[in-house]
Amino acid sequence: MTSPAIVAPSGVRRGRLGVGSWLVYVPLTILLVFAVAPLVLAWFTAFKSGDQIIQSPFLPPIPPTLDNLIEAWTVGRFGVYFKNSLIISVVDVVGMVVVASLAGYAFGRLRFPGQKILLYALLIGLTIPVAAIIIPLYVTMRDFRLLDSLASVIVADIALAAPIFVFIMRAFFKDLPRELDDAARVDGASEFQIFWQIMLPLARPGLVTVALLEFLWSWNDLLLPLVFLVTDDLRTLPVGILFFQGRFAIDHGLMTAGVLILSLPVTVLFLVFQRDFVKGLASGALKG
Amino acid sequence: MAVRPFPQRIDAASSGRGRLHVRGYVLRRYAAAYLFILPVFLLYAVFVLRPTLQTFWLAFYEWNGISVEREWVGLGNFRRLIDDPIFWQALRHSLLWTVVVVVFNLVVGLVAAALLSGNIRGRLLFRLGYFLPVVQASIVTAMIWRWIYAPTGILNTSLDAVGLGFLARGWLGDFAVVLPALAVASSWMTFGLSIVILLAGMQGIDPTLYDAARVDGAGRRRTFLDITIPSLRNTITIVVLLSLLDAFKVFDIIWATTQGGPIRATEVLATYMFKEGFQKNQYGYGSAIAVALALIILVTSVVNVTLRERGDD
């Protein structure tokens, strides 16, 4: 971030706020309120009683109540949905880190016949929108007798997102110095040893990106669990909220409690790993 | 994404002494490589490639999804699609959606990125705030904005409070505004990403251009219009194409708020496909809609990737 000031007036310098700086800070702040206020108001509402919601929709919840969250967690079954979402996302992350780093390594550092064609075959996968293949995917899951199981969502999640993560890992492995594996090869290390003991530890930043993005996408996904999971006990948080609003349309307290339960984990992860998220999502914006 | 040629060390070694030994070694390396990519390709083949081909194949049949019998109808589904006013309506909706999202993500995004690229205080705070909606689930966006747009919701309450009560309405029940209203909700969760992409583009502009402009006495606005915008041509195209992709792929936000209603006012390809496929069990016709969706996305993506590659050079 050391670029020249493009439109910022010369009066704006760290430690000095000139008159012209209003032109910069007022629009930026309005946009900030637009971005953050809807979410924060929803979080506030999750801690409000029914009366507070009606009387003071814009104020912080004083005094806060946990009634909405407790009721959503138990009666609204968000506890069950949370558990299902967590299982799917964690298994997704572990599975994706394994398969994407293996394939990314092969494409980035090894050479084999058909490499280019196979890479292009994966590239097609970057452009296929899930909605376009959801019908035969549903039939495939039915044929495998995987419908209405968390496994159906997990394998589909991994298969659909694998291309982008293979490309991310390939880029990481490609940029590691070539002397490393050559030296290990001369010493007689097997391909797997080189991958496991030398390359994988060096590609840790790539693995973090893969883990974070896969967690985010699987945690937030609606369509696959909506189509594949029928039993209420197996629903994920997004699907749970979707059906929940159908049953309890007017209860904003419970609805925002659900929003809070769904959005809090990814928000915390984002605040901790914001650099990785911003970089990863900007480069992954091509994903289908 | 061109494959960089690998150093030819092994080939060089395979001439002359130890050729057989080296060949065995190379084969073992091939085997290792294939083993490494096997898991991804197994999953990919079964759950992505095959369903993709099946979508195209199913589009030539009439099938209720259950019976063993599938009736071959040739191009029948596609002919029906072309004559289907709802299909064209859905396309128009996606285009209108794109316009709203582009105005928002590009115009607001450009201004914000330009302001942020200056030497300002609290840049981290702004960037964190703008990006916060990007990591939220689309169902979270849908729920929050449904709540904002409700007849007695945040928006109408705010309008009343500032004396603009006459503008208040049931935003999601009004044909005239429901589609742009939802597109704004969609922009809310994507504009942060646009800002990041545009900022990255601005970092790449040659600083000497600005020095030259300053020497020529160009003002801030002139500089922005004559240097920043033209230099960002590729980046701007990418933001537009990404908005286009979003507009054609959108499903979650609409499904969780209006399900395409009121009376198809927010019907898009994905919601229409979902209804035809999973609610009416018209798997063949649903697949034909999916094929149209896939082709539109494919073309847009190819243009996008091409531009991106060119931008990398």
Chai-1 contact restraints between the chains, C-beta under 6 A:
chainA,res_idxA,chainB,res_idxB,connection_type,confidence,min_distance_angstrom,max_distance_angstrom,comment,restraint_id
A,S3,B,S117,contact,1.0,0.0,6.0,A-B,restraint_1
A,S3,B,Q203,contact,1.0,0.0,6.0,A-B,restraint_2
A,P4,B,P207,contact,1.0,0.0,6.0,A-B,restraint_3
A,P4,B,Y210,contact,1.0,0.0,6.0,A-B,restraint_4
A,A5,B,G118,contact,1.0,0.0,6.0,A-B,restraint_5
A,A5,B,N119,contact,1.0,0.0,6.0,A-B,restraint_6
A,I6,B,A114,contact,1.0,0.0,6.0,A-B,restraint_7
A,I6,B,S117,contact,1.0,0.0,6.0,A-B,restraint_8
A,I6,B,T228,contact,1.0,0.0,6.0,A-B,restraint_9
A,V7,B,A114,contact,1.0,0.0,6.0,A-B,restraint_10
A,V7,B,R220,contact,1.0,0.0,6.0,A-B,restraint_11
A,V7,B,F224,contact,1.0,0.0,6.0,A-B,restraint_12
A,A8,B,G118,contact,1.0,0.0,6.0,A-B,restraint_13
A,V12,B,G118,contact,1.0,0.0,6.0,A-B,restraint_14
A,V12,B,I120,contact,1.0,0.0,6.0,A-B,restraint_15
A,V24,B,L115,contact,1.0,0.0,6.0,A-B,restraint_16
A,V24,B,I120,contact,1.0,0.0,6.0,A-B,restraint_17
A,L28,B,L115,contact,1.0,0.0,6.0,A-B,restraint_18
A,L28,B,F126,contact,1.0,0.0,6.0,A-B,restraint_19
A,L31,B,A112,contact,1.0,0.0,6.0,A-B,restraint_20
A,L32,B,F126,contact,1.0,0.0,6.0,A-B,restraint_21
A,L32,B,G129,contact,1.0,0.0,6.0,A-B,restraint_22
A,A35,B,G129,contact,1.0,0.0,6.0,A-B,restraint_23
A,A35,B,Y130,contact,1.0,0.0,6.0,A-B,restraint_24
A,A35,B,P133,contact,1.0,0.0,6.0,A-B,restraint_25
A,V36,B,G129,contact,1.0,0.0,6.0,A-B,restraint_26
A,P38,B,I144,contact,1.0,0.0,6.0,A-B,restraint_27
A,A42,B,I144,contact,1.0,0.0,6.0,A-B,restraint_28
A,V99,B,P39,contact,1.0,0.0,6.0,A-B,restraint_29
A,V99,B,V40,contact,1.0,0.0,6.0,A-B,restraint_30
A,L102,B,F36,contact,1.0,0.0,6.0,A-B,restraint_31
A,A103,B,I37,contact,1.0,0.0,6.0,A-B,restraint_32
A,A103,B,V40,contact,1.0,0.0,6.0,A-B,restraint_33
A,A106,B,A33,contact,1.0,0.0,6.0,A-B,restraint_34
A,A106,B,F36,contact,1.0,0.0,6.0,A-B,restraint_35
A,A106,B,I37,contact,1.0,0.0,6.0,A-B,restraint_36
A,L110,B,A33,contact,1.0,0.0,6.0,A-B,restraint_37
A,R111,B,F6,contact,1.0,0.0,6.0,A-B,restraint_38
A,F112,B,Y30,contact,1.0,0.0,6.0,A-B,restraint_39
A,F112,B,A33,contact,1.0,0.0,6.0,A-B,restraint_40
A,K116,B,V3,contact,1.0,0.0,6.0,A-B,restraint_41
A,G125,B,V48,contact,1.0,0.0,6.0,A-B,restraint_42
A,T127,B,L298,contact,1.0,0.0,6.0,A-B,restraint_43
A,T127,B,S301,contact,1.0,0.0,6.0,A-B,restraint_44
A,I128,B,T52,contact,1.0,0.0,6.0,A-B,restraint_45
A,P129,B,K249,contact,1.0,0.0,6.0,A-B,restraint_46
A,P129,B,I297,contact,1.0,0.0,6.0,A-B,restraint_47
A,A131,B,F251,contact,1.0,0.0,6.0,A-B,restraint_48
A,A131,B,A270,contact,1.0,0.0,6.0,A-B,restraint_49
A,A132,B,A290,contact,1.0,0.0,6.0,A-B,restraint_50
A,A132,B,L293,contact,1.0,0.0,6.0,A-B,restraint_51
A,A132,B,A294,contact,1.0,0.0,6.0,A-B,restraint_52
A,I133,B,P51,contact,1.0,0.0,6.0,A-B,restraint_53
A,I133,B,T52,contact,1.0,0.0,6.0,A-B,restraint_54
A,I133,B,T55,contact,1.0,0.0,6.0,A-B,restraint_55
A,I135,B,G277,contact,1.0,0.0,6.0,A-B,restraint_56
A,I135,B,Y283,contact,1.0,0.0,6.0,A-B,restraint_57
A,I135,B,G286,contact,1.0,0.0,6.0,A-B,restraint_58
A,I135,B,S287,contact,1.0,0.0,6.0,A-B,restraint_59
A,P136,B,P51,contact,1.0,0.0,6.0,A-B,restraint_60
A,P136,B,Q54,contact,1.0,0.0,6.0,A-B,restraint_61
A,P136,B,T55,contact,1.0,0.0,6.0,A-B,restraint_62
A,L137,B,P51,contact,1.0,0.0,6.0,A-B,restraint_63
A,T140,B,P51,contact,1.0,0.0,6.0,A-B,restraint_64
A,A156,B,F47,contact,1.0,0.0,6.0,A-B,restraint_65
A,I158,B,L43,contact,1.0,0.0,6.0,A-B,restraint_66
A,A159,B,L43,contact,1.0,0.0,6.0,A-B,restraint_67
A,A159,B,Y44,contact,1.0,0.0,6.0,A-B,restraint_68
A,A159,B,F47,contact,1.0,0.0,6.0,A-B,restraint_69
A,A159,B,V48,contact,1.0,0.0,6.0,A-B,restraint_70
A,A162,B,V40,contact,1.0,0.0,6.0,A-B,restraint_71
A,A162,B,Y44,contact,1.0,0.0,6.0,A-B,restraint_72
A,V166,B,V40,contact,1.0,0.0,6.0,A-B,restraint_73
A,E191,B,A32,contact,1.0,0.0,6.0,A-B,restraint_74
A,L216,B,V135,contact,1.0,0.0,6.0,A-B,restraint_75
A,N220,B,A137,contact,1.0,0.0,6.0,A-B,restraint_76
A,L222,B,I139,contact,1.0,0.0,6.0,A-B,restraint_77
A,L222,B,D252,contact,1.0,0.0,6.0,A-B,restraint_78
A,P238,B,A137,contact,1.0,0.0,6.0,A-B,restraint_79
A,P238,B,I139,contact,1.0,0.0,6.0,A-B,restraint_80
A,I241,B,I139,contact,1.0,0.0,6.0,A-B,restraint_81
A,L242,B,A256,contact,1.0,0.0,6.0,A-B,restraint_82
A,M255,B,M143,contact,1.0,0.0,6.0,A-B,restraint_83
A,V259,B,V140,contact,1.0,0.0,6.0,A-B,restraint_84
A,V259,B,M143,contact,1.0,0.0,6.0,A-B,restraint_85
A,L262,B,A137,contact,1.0,0.0,6.0,A-B,restraint_86
A,L262,B,V140,contact,1.0,0.0,6.0,A-B,restraint_87
A,S263,B,Q136,contact,1.0,0.0,6.0,A-B,restraint_88
A,S263,B,V140,contact,1.0,0.0,6.0,A-B,restraint_89
A,V266,B,V135,contact,1.0,0.0,6.0,A-B,restraint_90
A,F270,B,V135,contact,1.0,0.0,6.0,A-B,restraint_91
A,V278,B,F131,contact,1.0,0.0,6.0,A-B,restraint_92
A,V278,B,V196,contact,1.0,0.0,6.0,A-B,restraint_93
A,A282,B,V196,contact,1.0,0.0,6.0,A-B,restraint_94
A,A282,B,I197,contact,1.0,0.0,6.0,A-B,restraint_95
A,A285,B,L242,contact,1.0,0.0,6.0,A-B,restraint_96
